[in-house]
Amino acid sequence: MDVCMRTELERREHEILSPKASFADSSLGRGKPEPADPLRTCYQRDRDRILHSKSFRRLANKTQVFLAPEGDHYRTRLTHTLEVAQIARDIARPLRLNEDLTEAIALGHDLGHTPFGHAGERALRRAMARHLGIDPRSDTASGLFRHNEQSVRVTELYERDGRGLNLSLEVLDGMRCHAGSLHARTLEGRIVARADRIAYVTHDIDDAERAGLLTEEMLPIRCREVLGGSSSERIATMVHDAVSTSAAAGDIEMSDKVWGALMGMRAFLFSNLYKTGDAKSEEPKAEHVVEALFDYYANHLGELPSEYETCDAPDEVRVADYISSMTDRFAIRRYQDLFVPRAWGLR
């Protein structure tokens, strides 16, 4: 009975999904072979493993854009991840692609993010480059740490007491290839890459407006005319465009007009929010915390938690693994414990 449940789900995929979808019974499998689950397809099982992982829970206390925001409604790395999953599924469903695979990739795509968002990622790369005597501005330094690659590394090495989540190869590929110019091998993975951009551009505008750093009128007018005048309008425009353009193209695409408007909004945010402005005022402090912690543990390797001590990797990689796993609050607490004198004995 149980075995029939999974095979029935796999049979339904072939009835319902597009021939271009990634079918669970055609998966390339896992790095370590294991018996199939009697009730769930391999991609459903991967989604559940990610949801129950420690690294997924830590996303709740990792920065998206705003460091230590005063308010309950700003996005964290976790809420960003959930929004990416929702947008990705909304694109996958009408295209009749595999929603389970899409959701698993989306939920896992940012598991390797550092504390303090991209500021923490830059600081960690810089610290690693210094440790290795590499120019931090060089191409070599830029490849020392990438959060998309770290997302895969976390699931393979550090979850489940070092046994790893043993995710399907399609899920790992989508997680690794969601950033930059990388191209996932599955359509589902390519959807997540688009959904990630749709989500962060839209909700970063929303958070910046809530913080009083931007107003709707400050946004590029041509982009607003294409995408809409609110977060919900912009998401709807981009999702509908992705679905219609992808259906016609046979790949995951957006029209030149809508993609250009999205990239125009993104460029505006880089110029007016991500790299300058009040939202960045705390970043030097955050970067200092990350670099100071890296330097400390690079010189005190014996103080790394046991799972990082026993990992077979260069010292700087093991230290980076530990620092990147920290939440914002834990990183600040470790910094205080190590570097801030305690006012003991005061009344």
Secondary structure, DSSP 4 states (H G I P E B T S, - for coil): -HHHHHHHHHHHHHHHS-TTS--GGG---BSS--PPPSSS-HHHHHHHHHHTSHHHHHGGGSBSSSSS-SSS-S-BHHHHHHHHHHHHHHHHTTTT--HHHHHHHHHHTTTTPPTTHHHHHHHHHHHHHHHHT--TTSHHHHTS--HHHHHHHHHHHTSTTTT----BHHHHHHHHTSSTT---SSHHHHHHHHHHHHHHHHHHHHHHHHTTS--GGGS-HHHHHHH-SSHHHHHHHHHHHHHHHHHHHTSS---HHHHHHHHHHHHHHIIIIISSSGGGTTHHHHHHHHHHHHHHHHH-GGGS-HHHHSSSS-HHHHHHHHHHH--HHHHHHHHHHHHS---TT--
